[in-house]
Amino acid sequence: MTTWLSIGILFTFAAIAFVIYRWGNIKCIGVTPVRKFTFIAILFTSGLDVGLIMFPLTEFAGYADLATSPEYGFSNPLAIEFGFWAFFIWAFYFLTCFYFCVIEPRVKFFEIPLIKFINNLVIIGTCAFTAYLLLTNLPWYLPDLGDGETIVGSFYLIVFLVIAAAVYSSTNIRYVRILSLGSSWLFLGLIAIMWAGAFLSDNSSVGEFFTTFALLGDYFTNLHNFILPINDYHEFYLFWWFAWSIMIGQFTARFVGGMRTYQVLIAMMVFPSIPIAIWFTVLYYYSANAIPTAGFYNLAMVIVGVTFVINSLDSLVRLYTDNLNLTVQRFGKVRYIIGNIALLSGLTLLFKLDFLQIQWVGALAIGLILGCFGYILLSHFQKVVEIERSPKANKIDFTKIELAN
């Protein structure tokens, strides 16, 4: 699996370099373009899930334990957490976004029945894994509802309601903008509240934020260490990113509103990384200084995390139902909602039983990426190298999102 993952990573970065070299200055226009801020909000909140909110506080101590994991010794826990979640890793999304916006309409690889089936297995599996992550992290953040370790009935109910809300919101694409912008502002508000709680409680500690933030510089001086798997846990993260990459690219491609290719790459790598950097800095300060988060802060993180999950699942449910023609128009809203809730709830339980693993889903996604490249070389090479613009049918019209169903 490690070799397969390494091949996928090296191919992805080589393909990104080629895309920038060959098509770096063309305008990327999706079928439902939106303005830049809305696009960045959609990208950020669709491309991240509850793990961004809930994982760091449970992981910093592990990255600092060099006796158990000496492979983390090249950097500090904050830089390692950032490396697992931000900057370079977002280039995965750029490659697939560009492909689905500019190349796939000419190639139609993902319309081949077998490829479509495998792709939707990846999407559905990742949807369920996202819900599973919320389920498994709730005991740590809401210990008052249980013993702090066991998953109790209340947590199953919360996840069920989250799945139901996401499926309902997926019935109309206009909810995407509301959820994305709402999630973004909630996340920024959470950062502000927890920043104030940590750094304004003692006026002399405000400068500590900048001292802590400066630790992120280690990520950039050790960037090469994050490209290939550091250990099994990093491998898990990288497979997870691959599992997301195709579907997030497919989803976000429709919303690109005329940015040039190099601007899309910069937007995807830089803009999401800024709030992630600030957020992780705040959380690391809490962790390093043993500042308690129990009570209000944990509840606030759960609320924002739940919003992120709803937003992500909304995007992915709409994607696989469109791909498989399991739409509201075909089945009606009631059967659409019941069917998707049942499917995602069942698969979430399979992840809980360790019957499924996200590494398998990520390995399938790598296979699709490499298979697409081979398909282009064999049958569409000339057509692809001659591409000079986005599909002619795609026009910059920011009112389309209001008219879409």
C-alpha positions, 0 to 999 in steps of 0.5 A: 500500500505504501508503494501504491500511495507513493506512486500516486503522490509523485504522479500527482505532483508531476501532473500539477507541474505539467498543468501549470506549464501547459495551461497555467494562464487559461481561464477556468470557467465552471458550469455554475460559476460563482464569485471568488469569495463564494468559490473559496468558501465552497472549496474550504467548507466542502474540502474539510470535515469534522477532523479539522475541528476535532483532531488536533487537540487529540493529536498534538501530544502524540506528535510530541512523544518522540520516544514512541514516534521518533520519526516526528523529531524533524519538526514541532507538533504544530508544524506537523499538524499543519503539514498533515492538513494544509498548503501543499496537500491542497494541490491534490484538489487543484489537479482534480478541479482543473481536470473536471473543469477543463479536460473531462468535458472533452475526455469523458473518462468518468462517464464510462459505466465501470469508472462511474461505478467505482468513482461513486463507490469512493464518494459514498464510502468517504461520505460514510467515513466523514459521519463515522469520524464525527461519531467516534470523536463525540465522546471526547468533546461531549463527555457529559453525555457519557463517560468520555470514552464510550459511544452512547445512544445520544451520539448515534442520534446526533450523527443520524440527525446530521446525516438527515440534515445533509441529505435534505440540504442536498435536495437543492444546490442553492443550499450550497452557498448558504451552508458554505458561507455560513460554515466559513463565518462560524469557523472564523467566529470559533477561531476568534472566541478561542483566540480571545479565551487564550490570549486575552485572558492575560494581556502579557500573553498576547505576544505568545500567539505570534511566538507560537505561530512562528513555529509553523515556519518549520513546515516550510523548511521541512516541506520535503519531509511531508511529500511521502509518508512519514509513518503509518499515521501519515499514510492514513492521512494521505490516503484520506486526502486522495479519497476526497480529491476526485470528488472535491475536484468534481464538485468544486469545478462547477463553481470556478468563476473565471480565475486563471489556472495558476490563480486557482492553484494559489487560491486552493493552496493559500486561502484555506491554509491561512485560517487553518494556520491560525486555528491550529496555532490557537489549539496548540497554545491550548494544548501546550499550556494545558488550558482546559476546553471542557464545557463551552469551548468543546460544545462550540467546536462540536457545533462548528464541526457538525456544520462542516459535516453537514456541508461536506455531506451535502456536497458529496450526496449531491455528487453521487446522486447526480452521477447515478441519476438517483435524483429528487426529480426521478424518485421524489423528495421523500424516497430520495431522503429516506434512501440516502439516509438509510445508505449513509447510516448503514455504511457509517456503522460498517466503518464503526465495525472496522469492516471498511477502511478509508485506506481502501477508498483512497487506493481506489481513488489513486487507481482512478487517477492513474487509469484516467492518465492511461486512458488519455494517452491511449485514446485522447492524447491529441485532443487534450494537448490541443486544449486552449480554453475551458469548454465553450458552453461554460460562460461567466454568469453568476446568476446561474447559481440562483436558477439551479435546482 
